[in-house]
Amino acid sequence: MTTTTPELVLEARGLVKRYGHVVALDETDFEIRQGEVLAVIGDNGAGKSSLVQCLAGAVQPDEGELLIGGQQVTLKSPVEARHRGIETVFQSLAVSPALDIASNIFLGRELRMPGIAGTVFRRLDKKRMREESLAVMSQLGLQTLQNIGQSVESLSGGQRQGVAVARAAAFGSKVVILDEPTAALGVKESGRVVKLIQDIKARGIPVILISHNMPQIFEVADRIHIQRLGKRVALVDTADIDMADAVAVMVGAKTPAELGLAR
């Protein structure tokens, strides 16, 4: 019995990104398949952030190409990436502190009231947005939230992270990119994020996970993209490498060839 390889959802070929004389990406390749969790690891200066920013439309590569579903695209902004189904949670958290939780989750996708109230007077359906936001936030188990209508500036750092992750999970239709999603979270909340990643995967939506948390990576990721000095040096099934060897390749203590790893 033969098995088919899941289709590629998002690809990058030969990405180059320069900042003056600094080469952040040096002909980097990337690929993620339907329904997989792909971890991206690399030491400081490896180019992880630049890669994520290119995939999310936050910066444009100087050379190379991006493909969604096999079609070449140009992502001029994160808004354009979102319109194409790519949702990203950056380390810096793109939340609006003065707005409430529901408004942050539906930011840029606000629901209007039915009928003339929404089409002509453009009134927002705040009740429905709060109900749907509460349902999404409950998946993260943020029990300390008092009111889905409270402002984000009143939340802890971990709770703000939860809002950003929930928004990505709710609207990512092609790919969800999570950049250090549990960095500000406690043990219980981190566990909820891992469960949410698994739930997103179960819906057939691939997840790109950028993290320094190696135990978490080996718990949830199907494959690992190892980035070093601006290049992808290895792309390997998690089951085919152990944690120590992954770190060794990441820091340059071992070469992929020594371990028989594919580029």
C-alpha positions, -999 to 999 in steps of 0.1 A, spaced: 0 0 0 14 34 -10 10 66 9 9 100 -6 29 129 7 8 158 19 8 188 -4 31 217 2 11 247 15 38 273 19 73 273 3 103 296 1 130 292 -25 164 309 -23 154 337 0 180 364 5 176 393 30 203 419 36 205 447 61 234 468 48 264 445 49 247 419 71 232 390 53 203 377 75 191 351 49 215 335 25 195 316 -1 173 300 25 148 273 14 116 265 34 86 243 31 56 232 52 31 205 43 -6 202 49 -15 193 85 20 192 100 37 210 128 71 223 116 96 236 142 122 261 132 152 262 154 185 281 153 210 299 174 210 337 177 218 353 144 207 322 124 181 342 105 149 327 121 133 361 127 140 373 92 126 341 78 94 344 98 90 381 88 93 372 51 68 344 55 44 367 74 47 396 50 64 419 75 95 423 54 101 415 17 131 394 6 157 410 -16 159 378 -37 140 345 -39 104 336 -41 74 326 -20 47 301 -30 13 294 -15 -3 262 -29 24 261 -56 15 296 -68 42 324 -66 30 353 -44 44 386 -31 34 394 4 37 432 8 24 433 44 11 412 73 -24 423 63 -20 408 28 -6 376 44 -37 374 66 -59 378 36 -41 348 22 -48 327 53 -14 332 71 -18 342 107 13 351 128 19 356 165 51 376 167 73 377 199 65 414 201 27 406 202 6 427 178 -21 436 203 -39 469 209 -37 475 247 -65 500 248 -90 477 232 -108 449 249 -101 412 243 -129 406 218 -119 437 198 -83 425 197 -93 390 185 -115 405 157 -92 434 149 -95 440 112 -123 414 109 -150 431 130 -185 416 127 -213 439 117 -249 438 129 -273 421 105 -295 442 83 -294 480 78 -277 486 112 -246 469 99 -246 476 62 -257 513 64 -248 525 99 -219 500 102 -227 491 138 -205 463 153 -221 431 166 -202 433 199 -223 406 215 -215 380 189 -178 390 189 -176 386 226 -194 352 225 -171 339 198 -140 353 215 -149 337 248 -153 303 230 -118 307 215 -101 319 247 -116 290 267 -95 266 246 -64 282 262 -79 277 297 -72 313 308 -94 309 339 -81 342 354 -99 363 328 -127 382 346 -145 396 316 -140 391 278 -148 428 275 -119 440 297 -91 459 281 -59 441 271 -38 466 290 -53 452 322 -40 416 314 -8 400 325 19 393 299 9 356 297 -28 365 292 -19 390 264 1 362 247 -30 340 250 -51 366 232 -26 368 203 -24 330 200 -62 326 202 -66 352 174 -42 333 152 -59 300 159 -93 314 151 -85 329 117 -55 310 103 -69 291 73 -37 282 54 -8 285 80 -4 295 116 30 309 126 38 310 163 70 328 173 79 317 208 42 314 218 49 301 253 78 324 263 56 345 287 33 317 298 32 296 330 33 258 329 -4 253 328 -10 279 301 20 265 281 3 231 282 -29 247 268 -10 262 239 5 228 231 -30 214 231 -42 242 208 -13 235 184 -24 199 182 -61 210 177 -50 233 148 -31 204 133 -61 182 136 -81 206 115 -55 201 87 -39 235 92 -1 234 93 17 252 122 52 268 121 66 268 156 97 289 163 109 281 198 139 276 220 119 251 241 134 218 229 113 195 250 81 212 237 94 209 201 100 172 204 66 168 220 46 185 193 66 189 160 66 164 131 97 179 114 124 203 124 139 230 101 174 238 114 187 272 105 223 283 108 241 314 96 213 324 73 208 290 57 187 259 62 213 233 71 188 204 77 152 195 75 145 163 94 117 142 108 116 147 146 116 109 150 149 106 132 170 129 155 174 133 192 175 165 211 213 165 217 221 161 180 195 187 170 212 212 193 247 202 180 237 209 144 221 241 154 252 255 171 277 240 146 292 213 168 281 186 143 275 188 106 243 174 91 265 152 69 280 135 100 245 126 111 232 117 76 206 145 77 189 158 45 191 195 36 
